[in-house]
Amino acid sequence: MNDNCKNIELRGVWIATVYNIDWPKTLNNKEKQKQEFINILNIINDLNFNSVFVQIRPSSDAFYKSCINPWSKYITGEQGCNPGYDPLEFMIEESHKRNIEFHAWLNPYRVTTKGINLNELSDNNMAKLHPDWLLSYNDALFYNPANINVIKYIGDTVFEIISNYDVDGIHFDDYFYPYNYPLPYKEDKNGIIGNSRRNFITQMIKMVNNIVKKTNPRIQFGVSPFDIWKNKASDTKGSNTNGSESYYSVFADSVKWIEEEIIDYIAPQIYWTIDNKNAPYEELVKWWLNITKGTNVKLYIGENISNTDISKEISKQIDINRSYEEVNGNILFSMSSIENNECNIIEQIRSSYFCKDKKL
């Protein structure tokens, strides 16, 4: 066993279903879909991963039996069409057979991707039933985070999942308000409206955390935000970077969530190379570990191996993470890059990344 490996580190991979990026590759064929997922699990099990983060609610829909969300079109090609099996139940069972944790990845606010209109949604989609709950931006639809009914609906969605399925975690990514959703004319980015938007997101995060803790405290709840909270130029507490700030671009105050410990872990998407001048990889790793230090919030690092430049240096990035005790593991985006063996990544992982002991 590699002495540099941490026996309890999380070794995760994101499995994206939106646009069928990673799974399923075949629509409306349950046997092929099952075999595709088994093949994924066999690959990552052989490579000693111990966690999957599967997107089970990409766009106001469901990869599971739900009373409040329609079946996803990414299973059958048509939203609301019953696939003839329960994908979530199947995926959890197969993951647990291999001692792999299953984290349910949800997009709380996205309703449609660009170019899809309301008429294309299933008749029982909440967005179609309640169009007054929606925001429209850049030719896409989103639930309005300021709407109290939306907040409750997200909570009901999480409760339905954790009450009916043996998931190990509930996971949100970086999408909250639409990226760069504008403020009213002449409104200051630190003004009343910007702060109220951040408070609505935090209110939702706090509610989900409370639901998870009251229903099943064994389940982990975490978020994977864009990696720059604020630049130091905007706030002395910010990172020594020069890039888009999630505090302003999507109104996500992830530092507050850590300080208030309303999440179990944070997994910033540090999608940069080590020598990036505007956002150096290790600079951000150190910034996040300082923010989480002294709290009960674990720190995982998200890496984008679909980017060739990052994939080429991923072993160095993971070595950086392992040099800090405060970093508790890694999540790689995404599974297709591993399946396609981009930059010979399978052999890199097999030879140097993960220990034989994969137990968390």
Protein Blocks (a to p, Z undefined) as FASTA:
>chain_A
ZZkbcfkbccdddddfeholmbcfbghilklmmmmmmmmmmmmmmnopabdcddfblnop
afbdcfkbccdfklnopghiaghiafklmmmmmmmmnopacdddddfklmbdehiafklp
cfklmklmmmmlpcceehiacddfklmklmmmmmmmmmmmmmmpccfbdcddfbfcdehi
acdehiafklmklmmmmmmmmmmmmmmmmmmmmmommbccdddddfblbdfklomkbccd
ddddfklmnopafklmmmnopafbdcdddfbdfklmklgfklmmmmmmmmmgopabdcdd
dddfkbmklmmmmmmmmmmmmmpmklgbdcdddfklmmnopghlmmmmmmmmpcfblcZZ
